[in-house]
Amino acid sequence: MVYDVNLQEQHASNLFDLRGVVAVVTGGGSGIGLMIGSTLLTNGATVYIIGPGQSNLDRIARIYNEAAEKIPGGGRMIGLEGDISLKSEAKRLAEEIGSREPYVTVLFNNAGIMAGNFVPPTIPSSSAYVSAFFDAIKQEDFNNVLNTNSVSAYWMTFAFLPLLEKWKNSTEQVTKKFVPQVIMTSSMNGWTKDSATSGWSYPYLFSKSAIGHATSTLAHELLPLGIRVNGIAPGLFATEVCSRTVTGGTLEFTKRVLDDSFRFVQQSRGLCPPSR
């Protein structure tokens, strides 16, 4: 029996060819967001990185675009300043990108900040705990972390739904390759119990727990639209935020972080199949 076999679709050059893809990455000017954006750029995507400071984003985009020009099939990177913690800014950013692009393929709700860090109490007493966990934490720090890390993902997801749906409904051939999707960046700190692994920041812990739950609820909510929602939960990672967490830490502290990371990976296996 003779089969008509076409292996071209399985070739690496086709599997990772992102030409025509339009990606939006919040927190795309540094850390994990920039790693995501630069990888997409390398493989041909148009990438919008969103963050604070237009001049800094322009500088980053220029550096990476110059590097991408040396790669066959490289994409392009565009920086857009925006405060994603605000509903009005999510709407403005969606309108701005919608005026430039016919659709969006993927939205990365990745932005994250850390604040409201406490100094661990050395005495097991209620007064010491109130001093460390309550008195020393500013309400504005708590609100800012939650709004930036968690609430923003809600505003951005629904503001960009029409552009994601346009990718799904497009008749262009490239749009048949991927379903529109939202990727949420949580953290192992959304599940781990040791606050040391978050740099002793309960605002950060709470915000990443919220993203973990929001991933599953949004995946369920958007199912009728055919828009996929998935999440990642990085452990200790070489970013600016992590460097502030571990700088000056003891060997014992580093061991606690790594041990908690390993336990999280072991416990998470099989929770969500990659094909979802």
C-alpha positions in Angstrom: 0.0 0.0 0.0 1.3 3.4 -1.0 0.6 6.4 1.2 0.7 10.1 0.2 3.1 11.4 2.9 3.9 15.1 3.4 6.4 15.7 6.1 6.8 19.4 5.5 4.3 20.4 8.2 6.4 18.5 10.7 9.6 20.2 9.8 11.1 22.4 12.5 11.2 25.4 10.1 7.5 25.1 9.8 6.6 24.2 13.3 8.3 27.2 14.7 7.6 29.6 11.9 5.7 32.5 13.5 5.5 34.8 10.5 2.1 36.5 10.5 1.6 35.9 14.3 0.8 39.1 16.3 1.7 38.8 20.0 1.1 41.2 22.9 3.3 40.8 26.0 2.7 42.8 29.1 5.9 43.4 31.1 7.7 42.7 27.9 10.5 45.1 28.4 12.4 43.0 31.0 12.7 39.5 32.6 10.5 36.7 31.4 8.4 39.0 29.3 11.4 40.1 27.2 12.6 36.5 26.9 9.1 35.5 25.6 9.0 38.5 23.2 12.5 38.0 21.9 11.8 34.3 21.1 8.7 35.2 19.3 10.5 37.9 17.4 13.3 35.5 16.4 10.8 33.2 14.8 9.0 35.9 12.8 6.2 37.2 14.9 5.2 40.9 15.3 5.5 41.5 19.0 4.1 44.4 21.1 5.9 44.8 24.4 4.0 46.8 27.0 5.4 48.4 30.0 6.4 51.7 31.7 8.6 54.3 29.9 8.2 54.7 26.2 11.8 55.8 25.6 13.1 52.6 27.3 10.7 50.4 25.3 11.8 52.1 22.1 15.5 51.5 23.0 14.8 47.8 23.7 12.8 47.4 20.5 15.5 49.0 18.5 18.2 46.7 19.9 16.2 43.6 19.3 15.0 44.6 15.8 18.5 45.3 14.7 19.4 41.8 15.9 16.3 40.3 14.1 17.3 41.8 10.8 20.3 39.5 10.8 18.0 36.4 11.0 16.1 35.1 7.9 12.4 35.5 8.6 12.8 37.5 11.8 9.9 39.6 13.0 9.6 43.0 14.5 9.2 44.4 18.0 7.2 47.5 18.9 7.1 49.1 22.4 4.0 50.7 23.8 3.9 52.5 27.1 0.9 51.7 29.3 -0.3 51.3 32.8 -2.1 48.0 32.5 -3.5 48.2 36.1 -6.0 50.6 34.7 -9.2 49.6 32.9 -9.0 52.7 30.7 -5.4 51.9 29.7 -6.3 48.3 28.7 -9.0 49.7 26.4 -6.6 52.3 25.0 -3.9 49.7 24.3 -6.4 47.4 22.5 -7.6 50.3 20.4 -4.1 51.4 19.5 -2.9 47.9 18.5 -6.2 47.4 16.7 -5.5 50.4 14.6 -2.2 48.9 13.5 -3.0 45.2 13.2 -6.0 43.2 11.8 -6.0 40.9 14.8 -4.0 39.5 17.7 -2.9 35.9 17.9 -1.8 35.7 21.5 -1.9 37.9 24.6 0.7 37.2 27.4 -0.6 38.6 30.7 2.9 38.5 32.1 3.6 41.8 33.9 4.6 41.5 37.6 6.0 43.7 40.3 6.9 43.0 43.9 6.4 45.3 46.9 5.2 45.1 50.5 8.0 42.9 51.6 8.2 42.2 55.4 11.1 41.4 57.7 10.4 38.0 59.3 9.6 38.3 63.0 12.2 36.7 65.2 9.8 36.3 68.2 6.7 34.0 68.0 4.3 36.5 69.5 1.2 38.2 68.2 2.7 41.7 68.7 5.8 40.8 66.7 3.6 39.3 63.9 1.3 42.4 63.8 4.4 44.6 63.6 5.9 42.6 60.7 2.8 41.7 58.7 0.5 44.5 59.4 2.1 47.7 60.6 5.0 47.6 58.2 3.0 46.9 55.1 1.6 49.9 53.2 -1.9 49.6 51.8 -0.9 51.3 48.5 1.9 48.7 48.0 -0.6 45.9 48.4 -3.1 47.5 46.1 -0.5 48.3 43.4 0.9 44.7 43.4 -2.6 43.2 43.1 -3.7 45.7 40.4 -0.6 45.2 38.3 -0.1 41.5 38.7 -3.7 40.2 38.9 -6.4 42.7 38.1 -4.6 43.9 34.9 -5.0 40.4 33.5 -8.7 40.7 33.7 -8.9 44.1 32.0 -6.4 43.1 29.3 -8.0 39.8 28.5 -11.5 41.2 27.9 -10.2 44.4 26.2 -8.3 42.2 23.6 -11.1 39.7 23.1 -12.3 41.3 19.8 -8.8 41.2 18.3 -8.3 37.6 19.4 -11.7 36.7 17.9 -10.7 38.4 14.6 -7.7 36.0 14.4 -10.0 33.1 14.8 -12.5 34.3 12.2 -9.9 35.5 9.6 -9.7 33.6 6.3 -5.9 34.2 6.0 -4.0 30.9 5.8 -1.7 31.8 8.7 -4.6 32.0 11.1 -5.3 28.3 10.6 -2.1 27.3 12.3 -2.8 28.5 15.8 -5.9 29.0 17.9 -6.2 32.5 19.6 -4.9 32.3 23.1 -4.2 34.0 26.4 -1.1 33.0 28.4 -1.1 33.9 32.1 2.2 34.1 34.0 1.6 32.9 37.6 4.4 31.7 39.8 5.3 28.7 42.0 4.6 31.3 44.7 0.9 30.9 43.8 1.0 27.5 45.5 4.1 27.2 47.7 3.7 27.8 51.5 7.1 29.3 52.4 6.8 33.1 52.1 10.6 33.3 51.9 10.4 32.0 48.3 8.6 35.2 47.4 11.1 37.5 49.0 8.7 37.8 52.0 6.0 39.6 50.1 2.4 38.5 50.8 1.0 41.0 48.2 3.1 39.0 45.6 2.0 35.6 46.9 -1.7 36.7 46.9 -1.4 38.1 43.4 0.1 35.0 41.9 -2.5 32.8 43.6 -5.2 34.9 42.0 -3.6 34.4 38.5 -3.4 30.7 39.0 -7.2 30.5 39.7 -8.0 33.1 37.1 -6.3 30.9 34.4 -8.7 28.0 34.9 -11.8 30.2 35.3 -11.1 32.2 32.2 -10.3 29.1 30.3 -13.8 27.8 31.2 -15.4 31.2 30.5 -13.9 31.7 27.1 -14.4 28.2 25.8 -17.6 29.1 23.8 -15.5 31.7 21.9 -12.8 29.2 21.0 -10.1 31.2 22.7 -7.7 29.1 24.7 -6.3 30.2 28.1 -3.3 28.6 29.6 -0.8 29.5 32.3 2.8 29.1 33.3 4.2 29.1 36.9 7.9 29.7 36.8 10.1 28.9 39.8 13.3 30.7 40.7 14.2 32.6 37.5 17.0 34.9 36.4 15.1 38.2 36.3 15.4 41.7 37.9 12.6 40.9 40.4 14.2 37.6 41.4 17.6 39.2 41.7 16.2 41.7 44.3 14.7 38.7 46.1 17.8 36.6 46.5 20.6 39.3 46.6 22.3 39.1 49.9 20.4 36.0 50.9 22.1 33.2 52.8 22.9 29.8 51.5 20.1 28.4 53.7 17.6 30.9 52.1 18.7 29.8 48.6 18.3 26.2 49.6 14.7 26.9 50.8 13.8 28.5 47.5 15.3 25.7 45.4 13.7 23.0 47.6 10.3 24.6 47.3 10.7 25.0 43.6 11.5 21.3 43.3 8.5 20.2 45.4 6.2 22.4 43.3 7.4 20.8 40.1 6.9 17.3 41.5 3.4 18.1 42.8 2.3 19.8 39.6 3.1 17.0 37.1 0.0 15.9 35.3 -2.3 18.7 36.6 -2.8 20.1 33.2 -1.9 18.2 30.0 0.1 20.3 27.5 -2.4 19.6 24.7 -5.2 21.5 26.4 
